[in-house]
Amino acid sequence: MNANMKRDILRRTVLELLAQEPKHYTELEKKLCGTCYEFATPNTFRRQLKYLIDYCFIERISRGIYKITTKGEKYLDLLQF
């Protein structure tokens, strides 16, 4: 599996979790790192979360609480494979 696929899997997982309901940072991190993916580490989670925030796919609604945006929902549809 190449780096782009791993990156997309992590982003898709975060967006899917947030599509259900807004979640706290630590809950997102625990659920993502608890997956069967060996490349899902706290460091890779932080990098992908930052990417999703920087490109407005998710937003912080209060301290440590994140939700998916409309743009993020469209991006999630593109990541479905």
Secondary structure, 3 states (H helix, E strand, C coil): CCHHHHHHHHHHHHHHHHHHCCEEHHHHHHHHHCCCCCCCCHHHHHHHHHHHHHCCCEEEEECCEEEECHHHHHHHHHHCC
